[in-house]
Amino acid sequence: MKIKFSRHAARRAKLYGIQLSVVEQIIRETNLIIGDQEIIRHIPDMNYPVKIVVAVKNELITVITNYPLKKGT
């Protein structure tokens, strides 16, 4: 499946220091179904878990947004 980052998601990743390759790796390790989904994972370099919102259609995964959860989980 192809992974595409929205402009918003790319800007959020840059703002919070989240590497796009790490987000791609998390998405590839997750079993996704068609539709919108949220993924929450802890990244070792970050103090808080990261929330990734994706939309899955056919063979395309679009990352809508990604950001650290300041309140934790």
C-alpha positions as CSV (number, residue, x, y, z in Angstrom):
1,M,0.0,0.0,0.0
2,K,1.1,3.5,-0.7
3,I,1.4,6.0,2.1
4,K,0.7,9.7,1.5
5,F,1.1,12.5,4.0
6,S,-1.3,15.4,3.9
7,R,0.2,18.9,4.1
8,H,-1.2,19.3,7.6
9,A,0.3,16.0,8.7
10,A,3.8,16.8,7.3
11,R,3.7,20.2,9.1
12,R,2.6,18.7,12.4
13,A,5.4,16.1,12.2
14,K,8.0,18.8,11.6
15,L,6.5,21.0,14.4
16,Y,6.7,18.2,17.0
17,G,9.9,16.6,15.7
18,I,8.3,13.3,14.6
19,Q,10.2,11.6,11.8
20,L,8.0,10.6,8.8
21,S,9.9,7.4,8.5
22,V,8.8,6.4,12.0
23,V,5.2,7.2,11.2
24,E,5.4,5.1,8.1
25,Q,6.9,2.2,10.0
26,I,4.1,2.3,12.6
27,I,1.5,2.4,9.9
28,R,3.1,-0.6,8.1
29,E,3.2,-2.6,11.3
30,T,-0.5,-2.0,12.0
31,N,-3.3,-4.1,10.5
32,L,-5.6,-1.5,8.9
33,I,-9.0,-1.8,7.4
34,I,-10.9,0.5,4.9
35,G,-12.0,3.8,6.5
36,D,-10.7,6.3,9.0
37,Q,-8.6,5.0,12.0
38,E,-6.6,6.3,14.9
39,I,-3.3,4.7,16.0
40,I,-1.7,5.6,19.3
41,R,1.9,4.3,19.9
42,H,4.8,5.3,22.1
43,I,7.9,6.3,20.2
44,P,11.1,5.9,22.3
45,D,12.5,9.4,21.4
46,M,9.3,11.2,22.5
47,N,8.0,11.9,26.0
48,Y,4.4,11.3,25.1
49,P,2.6,8.7,22.9
50,V,1.9,9.8,19.4
51,K,-1.5,9.8,17.8
52,I,-1.7,9.1,14.1
53,V,-5.0,9.6,12.2
54,V,-5.2,7.8,8.8
55,A,-7.8,7.3,6.1
56,V,-7.5,4.0,4.1
57,K,-9.0,3.7,0.6
58,N,-8.2,0.9,-1.7
59,E,-4.4,0.9,-2.0
60,L,-3.8,4.3,-0.6
61,I,-3.2,5.3,3.1
62,T,-3.5,9.0,3.7
63,V,-2.0,10.3,7.0
64,I,-4.4,13.1,8.1
65,T,-2.6,14.2,11.2
66,N,0.0,13.1,13.8
67,Y,0.8,14.7,17.1
68,P,2.0,13.8,20.7
69,L,-0.8,13.3,23.2
70,K,0.2,15.8,25.9
71,K,-2.2,14.2,28.5
72,G,-0.9,10.7,27.8
73,T,-3.2,7.6,27.6
